[in-house]
Structure formats: structure tokens, C-alpha cells
Amino acid sequence: MIKNSEPVSMSEALEFIKEGGEKDLEIIGFIKKFNKLTIKDAKALKQELEILANIKMKTEYIIKIIDTLPETPEELNKIFIDVSLDEDETRKILDSIKKFK
């Protein structure tokens, strides 16, 4: 039974997957193929993005930023589908991302 639903980054998801079966190994392999950050860096980037206290940044957007690590304003704006970021907001987010690349 699902008691709580909260978005997590791919790095954080690895903490919840127990290596036990063949299916688990498949999932872990898939995540590792696309995952770009260590769990420590993912949590630090999440915290840094939350500190920006931008009301436009939903938790889902923060997780997507962590998983994709956009490098340009165009890539970042593809994540924010229902809101627009101004130049300063975009710069702050991209500067935060650069610290973890």
C-alpha cells in the first residue's frame, strides 16, 4: 500500500531499491545509465535550489533539474512548462547547477 507519494531524483531512488532480484538489477542499471550525480551531490543541489526560495519552482521541477542538469536557458525553460522564468531566476538556477558539474 502506498502511504506517501513524493518525487525523488534518480540518485535518491537508488537508496530505495534493494538489490535482490533480477528486476532490481535492471532498474538499477537503467538509473545508473542516465544518472549524472552522486546521492550526496543530488541532495546538495536540491537543497541549494530550495534555498533560492523561488515560488515558481515546484518540487517536481527541482527533481527534473537534478535529473537532467540543463546547461542553457532554453533547456531549463523546457522544464517549466506552465510558468516563465525571468532572466535573473534562470541565471541563479543555472549558476547553482554549474557548481555540481
N, C-alpha and C positions, 0 to 999 in steps of 0.2 A: 504494500500500500504506500502510495506517495503521500508524505506528510508535509513536505515543503518543496517549493519549486523556486530555484534561484539560478540565474545564469552564471556559469563559470567559464573561465578561459580553458583552452585545451591543456595548458600546463597544469592548471588546478584539477582538471578532470582526471589526470593521471594519478593523482592522490587517491581518488575514489575507486579506481579499478584494481581489483585484486587479481594478481596473476595466478590463475588456477586452471583455466581451461583453454582449449584451442581458440575459442571465440574471443576470450580476453586478450590473448596474444595478437589476434588480428586487429582488434580495436587499438591496442597499444601501438602496434606497428603503424597503423593509419595515422594516429595522432602524432607520433614521432616524425612521420614523414613531412607533416605540414607545420608542426610546432616550431616556433622560432626563438622562444625564450625559455630559460630555466624557470622553475617554480618560484624561486627567490626573486628573479627579475620581474616576472609577471605580477607578483604581489606588490613589488615596489612600484612598478609602473601604474598599477591600479590605484594604489594609494596616492601617487603623485597626481594622477588625473582627477581623483576625487577631491584633492586639496584645492584644485583650481576653482571648485565650487561654481561651476557653470551650470545654471539651471536647465540649459538645453541638453546637457549630457545625461541621458538615462543610463542605467546600469547596463542595459543591452548594448548601447553604443560603446561604452568603455570596454566591455568584453570583446566586441568586434575590433576595436582599435588594437587591443592587446594581441588578438589572434592574427591580424593582417599587417600590423605595423606600417600604415600608409606613410609614404615619403613626400607626397606632393599635396597641395591644397585640393586638387581635383580628386585624388584618391580618397582623401579624408571626407570630402563633401558627398561621396557616394554612400558613405555610412549614415550620414544624417539626412535621411530621406524626407522627413516631414518638417524640418526646420533648416534655417540658413544660418551659417556661422559668419560673423564679420571677420575682417582681416586679422584683427588682434586676437580673437579667440582661436582662429586657425593657427596663427603663429605660435601661441602658447602651447597648444596641443602638440604641434609638430616638434617644437623645441623639447618637450618632455619625452617624446618618442626617441629623438636622436640620442638622448643620454643612454638608451638601452640597446643601441645597435652595435 
